[in-house]
Each structure stands twice: as structure tokens, then as C-alpha cells.
Amino acid sequence: MKHGSTSTPVILRRPQVEARTGLSRSTLYQYIQDGLFPRPVSLGARAVGWLESEVNTWIAARAKAVRPGTAPGR
């Protein structure tokens, strides 16, 4: 199943976000507090998740900052 801009938004839970970004839980929440990472969306009283598109955009921006002039996926 492909996830593009025309498909239904996908919500990632914290373990998935940690796996994709390589960030630990504490670093993830510190980045959110510092405004360096997208804020989670509330899924319920004690559950949050992140929009996959926002996480992907953050990852792409980090890659571009580290390797300016490099296209994503290279």
C-alpha cells in the first residue's frame, strides 16, 4: 500500500517514530519541547501519534541539512 499526499493520513505511534528517526524517547520529547520536531496529535486520553507525512518531512529536512544539494533517496 502506497502512502502519498492524496491518500488517507497515516498515524505513527512513538515506537514507530523512534525507529524511523533513530531518536530516543527522551530526545524526541526534548526536540518537541524545543520546537525542533512535529507535535503529536491526540488519539485519546492517554494516546498520541504523529502524522507520517510530518515525520517524513522532518527526516528529509535533516538529511538535506546534513547533505546540502543531495536529493532525497541518494
N, C-alpha and C positions, 0 to 999 in steps of 0.2 A: 504494500500500500504506500503510495507516494503522498508526502505532505508538502503542499505548496501553498502559495498565497491565496488560492481560490478554494482550498479545502477547509474543512472544519478545524478550528483551532485545537491544538493538542496541548494538554496539561502534563507537565513533568513533575513528579514528586521529588523530594530532596535527594534521595539516593541516586536517582537518575541524573539530576543536575550535578551532583558531586562527581559521578562517573564521567559525564561529558566534559566537565570543566577541569577536573583534576584538583578542585578546591576541597579543603576540609570543611566540615560543618561550621567551625568557628570562623574560618576565613571568609566563607560565604556570607555569614551574617554580619561580619565586620564590613565587608565590601558593600552590603546593602545599607548599613548604617551610614557609611561614608559617601553614599550616592554613587558608588562605582559598579553596582550590579543591579539588574532589574528587581523591583519589589515583587514579592509573591502575591498571588491572588488568593483570597479566602475561599476555601471549599466547604467550610463548615466551622463548627465551634472550635475544633482543635486540629484542623487540617488546612494546609496551604499547598499551593503548587505554583509552578512558573510556566508561562507561555513558552512553548518550544521555540516559536519564532523570535522572541526576545532573547532567549538564551543563545540561539544560533547567531543572532546579530551581534551579541556581546563577544562570542567566540571569534567571529570574523573580524571584529574591530581589534581585538587583542592580537590576532595573527597579523593584521595589517600594520599595527603599531610596532611589532617586533620585526617584521619583514616588509618595510615600505616598498611599494612598487611590485609586490608579488600578488598575483591573482589568487583568490581562494582555491584550494584544492591542488596547489602546486608545491 
